Amino acid sequence: MVTRQQVSRDIALMELTPGLKQTPRRYDPRYYNLQGELGLTHQELRGIVVGLENKYRLTIPPEKIESISTVDNLIEYVVRMANQRI
């Protein structure tokens, strides 16, 4: 079973956003907007999504990516989709 903690750690360890990389245990994903506070470009967000798709062997449709606004939303979606496969 995939947990929120696993997905959160995987996102935090990605080297695309220095703030996440440096503080994987202290950030609260509920408060971080992917393209606002974190300032991710569309390409960086897509890089995170591809990394998660590869790790958890799932596909996140482009229209779903557009509707995911926070780190918490992304974590919840990945957990739900990964656990449906089990």
Helices and strands as residue ranges (DSSP letters): H 4-13, H 18-22, G 29-31, H 42-56, H 62-67, H 71-85
